[in-house]
Amino acid sequence: MIAVVPVRDGVAPNGAVAAIALAGGRAIMVGSGTRDAVAALEGVLVEASVLEMAELGPARLAATLSPRLIEVDLVVVPASPDGRDLAPRLAHILNRELITGVIRLRNDTATVARHDGRVVEHITIDGPAIITVVPGTVSAPTRPDDQVPVLTEIEPDSSPTSAAPDPDFVELMPADPATMDLAEARRIMGGGAGLGSAEHLRLLETVALALGASTGATRVVTDKGWMPLDRQIGTTGVAVDPDLYMAFGVSGAVQHISGLGTPDHIVAVNTDPSSPMMNMADLAIVADGPAVLAALASRLDLSTGTVEPQAVEPQAVEPQAVEPETVEPQAVKPDAVKLEEGGPAGE
Ligand SMILES: Cc1cc2nc3c(=O)[nH]c(=O)nc-3n(C[C@H](O)[C@H](O)[C@H](O)COP(=O)(O)OP(=O)(O)OC[C@H]3O[C@@H](n4cnc5c(N)ncnc54)[C@H](O)[C@@H]3O)c2cc1C
């Protein structure tokens, strides 16, 4: 088994760690800046082959890689945009079954999530196959930090035969955090019932946008209609795997956490210091969520329209919490949190 990981400008996509972990640490890293991507994945990779290619045309990539994959039973590709482009082409050239959206692999049975995770299917793999793995669903075993992967270089094939034409590359547009697929988001601000009203969720969106973050929510929030269903994180929502997760008024129920992946950094704002979300956090701020958001909005000079955050009554806890004024909102500014794009613990 081997993972094939498309790399852009030294950054491996969301899902790279899950794919490599599933393949036992063996991967072909292909694209631009592959050595940087390998360095960022130390501790996850055991053995890596790197193939430097300036452009990631999926047809050319599939034609270049397929001769090296003929002998490999199972090829694992991250379900990132580039991975989803590549996998069906590999399956076609190698004449193999394609199994997409895998969240678990045990022996010869792949578990796949369908319909936004509402339906789970078990598929028996009875021959060579290409599979795509959902980001954040498989975590890497802990290896010593100083373990350096065995590295080999693959010479680029200047004219792979039988490459189907690729579309002309015009420009790579950055994703809009407000509308992008939550599964791809590197920074997420999550809102829970503790924010207390739809208005406060709009305030969360305003602050998130200014910080280049996407917004997510708990099921309580989507059930109330304060956020759309495609923003729900968890077992019956989207599986995410950001570098940074900032949770406001989120208790951290297991059904929420199980869709969270393994963020490098978690910041939690909650009036209950003993909530599971606060226990998971690198930075736990005991304070009123809307008040912290308002303080952030003010520091960022954001117009919040008519939103005047009302303190929300803490639920089932004594208001022993630190007064909102004592909160130092700069602690959650993005530049105060060191982001390690594509780092070993990033997925
Ligand atoms: C089959 C099933 C599937 C589910 N799937 C999902 C899923 O996919 N995703 C999901 O999220 N949930 C899911 N749930 C629901 C899950 O069990 C929890 O009920 C839900 O995650 C809790 O959401 P919450 O944290 O917003 O609300 P609560 O549990 O009510 O927590 C609110 C939190 O806000 C804090 N708080 C209160 N006031 C304030 C304030 N003023 N400022 C700051 N903090 C404050 C409280 O201390 C508390 O920690 C599922 C449940 C079931 C049974």
The ligand as an SDF file (V2000), in Angstrom:
LIG
                    3D

 53 58  0  0  0  0  0  0  0  0999 V2000
  -27.0490   10.7760   17.1470 C   0  0  0  0  0  0  0  0  0  0  0  0
  -26.5060   12.1250   17.5050 C   0  0  0  0  0  0  0  0  0  0  0  0
  -25.7110   12.7720   16.5900 C   0  0  0  0  0  0  0  0  0  0  0  0
  -25.1890   14.0290   16.8840 C   0  0  0  0  0  0  0  0  0  0  0  0
  -24.3870   14.6570   15.9730 N   0  0  0  0  0  0  0  0  0  0  0  0
  -23.8360   15.8430   16.2900 C   0  0  0  0  0  0  0  0  0  0  0  0
  -22.9400   16.5000   15.3990 C   0  0  0  0  0  0  0  0  0  0  0  0
  -22.6670   16.0510   14.2870 O   0  0  0  0  0  0  0  0  0  0  0  0
  -22.3990   17.6830   15.7780 N   0  0  0  0  0  0  0  0  0  0  0  0
  -22.6530   18.2450   17.0000 C   0  0  0  0  0  0  0  0  0  0  0  0
  -22.1100   19.3190   17.2870 O   0  0  0  0  0  0  0  0  0  0  0  0
  -23.5140   17.6570   17.8490 N   0  0  0  0  0  0  0  0  0  0  0  0
  -24.0940   16.4860   17.5340 C   0  0  0  0  0  0  0  0  0  0  0  0
  -24.9640   15.9160   18.4020 N   0  0  0  0  0  0  0  0  0  0  0  0
  -25.3710   16.6860   19.5950 C   0  0  0  0  0  0  0  0  0  0  0  0
  -24.3480   16.6190   20.7090 C   0  0  0  0  0  0  0  0  0  0  0  0
  -24.6030   15.4580   21.5030 O   0  0  0  0  0  0  0  0  0  0  0  0
  -24.4540   17.8610   21.6340 C   0  0  0  0  0  0  0  0  0  0  0  0
  -25.7700   17.9760   22.0990 O   0  0  0  0  0  0  0  0  0  0  0  0
  -24.0670   19.1590   20.9350 C   0  0  0  0  0  0  0  0  0  0  0  0
  -22.8320   19.0430   20.2830 O   0  0  0  0  0  0  0  0  0  0  0  0
  -23.9590   20.2660   21.9790 C   0  0  0  0  0  0  0  0  0  0  0  0
  -23.8910   21.4890   21.3280 O   0  0  0  0  0  0  0  0  0  0  0  0
  -23.3850   22.7770   22.1010 P   0  0  0  0  0  0  0  0  0  0  0  0
  -22.0350   22.5360   22.6310 O   0  0  0  0  0  0  0  0  0  0  0  0
  -23.6040   23.9150   21.1810 O   0  0  0  0  0  0  0  0  0  0  0  0
  -24.4710   22.9540   23.2760 O   0  0  0  0  0  0  0  0  0  0  0  0
  -24.4290   22.6350   24.8090 P   0  0  0  0  0  0  0  0  0  0  0  0
  -24.0480   21.2370   25.0740 O   0  0  0  0  0  0  0  0  0  0  0  0
  -25.7160   23.1200   25.3360 O   0  0  0  0  0  0  0  0  0  0  0  0
  -23.2280   23.5290   25.3770 O   0  0  0  0  0  0  0  0  0  0  0  0
  -23.2330   24.9040   25.4220 C   0  0  0  0  0  0  0  0  0  0  0  0
  -21.9320   25.3490   26.0240 C   0  0  0  0  0  0  0  0  0  0  0  0
  -21.8940   26.7560   26.0750 O   0  0  0  0  0  0  0  0  0  0  0  0
  -21.3750   27.1760   27.3300 C   0  0  0  0  0  0  0  0  0  0  0  0
  -21.9110   28.5050   27.5890 N   0  0  0  0  0  0  0  0  0  0  0  0
  -23.1150   28.8380   28.1170 C   0  0  0  0  0  0  0  0  0  0  0  0
  -23.2300   30.1760   28.1640 N   0  0  0  0  0  0  0  0  0  0  0  0
  -22.1060   30.6830   27.6390 C   0  0  0  0  0  0  0  0  0  0  0  0
  -21.6370   32.0050   27.4010 C   0  0  0  0  0  0  0  0  0  0  0  0
  -22.3650   33.0730   27.7040 N   0  0  0  0  0  0  0  0  0  0  0  0
  -20.4180   32.1590   26.8550 N   0  0  0  0  0  0  0  0  0  0  0  0
  -19.6470   31.0900   26.5370 C   0  0  0  0  0  0  0  0  0  0  0  0
  -20.0380   29.8110   26.7630 N   0  0  0  0  0  0  0  0  0  0  0  0
  -21.2460   29.6290   27.2900 C   0  0  0  0  0  0  0  0  0  0  0  0
  -21.8330   26.1250   28.2970 C   0  0  0  0  0  0  0  0  0  0  0  0
  -20.9870   26.1070   29.4400 O   0  0  0  0  0  0  0  0  0  0  0  0
  -21.7020   24.8790   27.4530 C   0  0  0  0  0  0  0  0  0  0  0  0
  -20.4130   24.3080   27.5720 O   0  0  0  0  0  0  0  0  0  0  0  0
  -25.4990   14.6530   18.1240 C   0  0  0  0  0  0  0  0  0  0  0  0
  -26.2960   13.9680   19.0390 C   0  0  0  0  0  0  0  0  0  0  0  0
  -26.7970   12.7410   18.7350 C   0  0  0  0  0  0  0  0  0  0  0  0
  -27.6380   12.0410   19.7550 C   0  0  0  0  0  0  0  0  0  0  0  0
  1  2  1  0
  2  3  1  0
  2 52  2  0
  3  4  2  0
  4  5  1  0
  4 50  1  0
  5  6  2  0
  6  7  1  0
  6 13  1  0
  7  8  2  0
  7  9  1  0
  9 10  1  0
 10 11  2  0
 10 12  1  0
 12 13  2  0
 13 14  1  0
 14 15  1  0
 14 50  1  0
 15 16  1  0
 16 17  1  0
 16 18  1  0
 18 19  1  0
 18 20  1  0
 20 21  1  0
 20 22  1  0
 22 23  1  0
 23 24  1  0
 24 25  2  0
 24 26  1  0
 24 27  1  0
 27 28  1  0
 28 29  2  0
 28 30  1  0
 28 31  1  0
 31 32  1  0
 32 33  1  0
 33 34  1  0
 33 48  1  0
 34 35  1  0
 35 36  1  0
 35 46  1  0
 36 37  1  0
 36 45  1  0
 37 38  2  0
 38 39  1  0
 39 40  1  0
 39 45  2  0
 40 41  1  0
 40 42  2  0
 42 43  1  0
 43 44  2  0
 44 45  1  0
 46 47  1  0
 46 48  1  0
 48 49  1  0
 50 51  2  0
 51 52  1  0
 52 53  1  0
M  END
$$$$
